[in-house]
Amino acid sequence: MVVRHEAWAQGTPAWVDISVSDLERSQHFYQDVLGWEFSDSDPQYGGYCNALVGGETVAGMSPPMPGMDEPPHVWVTYLAVDDVEQTADAVTQAGGELVFPPMQVGAFGTMCLAVDPTGAVFGLWQSDEHTGYTLANEPGSVTWNEAMVGDFAQGQAFYSTVFGYSYQDMSGDGYQYATVTLGDEERPVAGIGEVEGDTPPHWAVTFMVADTDSAVARVTEAGGAVIAPAFDMEYGRLAVVSGPDGEPFAVMSTPEDSAEDD
């Protein structure tokens, strides 16, 4: 479990959020699946609200902005930055593009949306009062983020240039994948892989759960769908599912979680 109320280090995934078509419906879904509670929806910020687990912030959710075309309903990963203007410049100089330029969000911080050269959308977050998620690696919270890029070498070069990422290659027969580390840190902060088939490039998010199979059952009962059935791997048991708007995300339990749940 990680509880953190300070700003996350530059380049670390620090927040995830999503724009949904029906806020109440999606709140009920994620409450049923991940046990989330929600702060009040703030009209001043387009109805945005925070998802909470045990009083700690774990994600954000909002309805579409009035007058805005239907947005893609996908989970967006925000990377922590110390200077959002400087990092936004670095993004464009390295071949990325800005979807939305840096914008201050009241006293909470400053955000920016960008797309890497391979087509994966991600956010930048320079925190002030809102430091990002304050709980991670606990059931109901984010446990892993990964850039699934359109070109593995190009994606690695981009994120290394902009954020100083280093990589430990874990590629195997038929797939390319690496874990991401920052500076002298040994523990990976994210992953990077190459998408397959017609899947568009994206940043994927995985939420921890106490029991993956139970979580998958809750997904279908709450109106979601299963994209990839639960399977076991070295780090735990994982399934890829989708929410009310078809948004994909993964759920995973570790062997320790499953043992405690029993």
Buried (B, 14 or more C-beta within 10 A) or exposed (E): EEEBEEBBBBBBBBBBBBBBBEBEBBBBBBBBBBBBBBEEBEEEEBBBBBBBBBEBBBBBBBBBEEEEEEBEBBBBBBBBBEBBBEBBBBBEEBBBEBEEEBEEBEEBBBBBBBBBBBBBBBBBBBBEEBBBBBBBEBBBBBBBBBBBBBBBEBBBBBBBBBBEBBBEEBEEEEEBBBBBBBEEEEEBBBBBBBBEEEEEBBBBBBBBBBBBBBBBEBBEEBBBEBBEEBEEEEEBBBBBBBBBBEBBBBBBBBEEBBEEEE
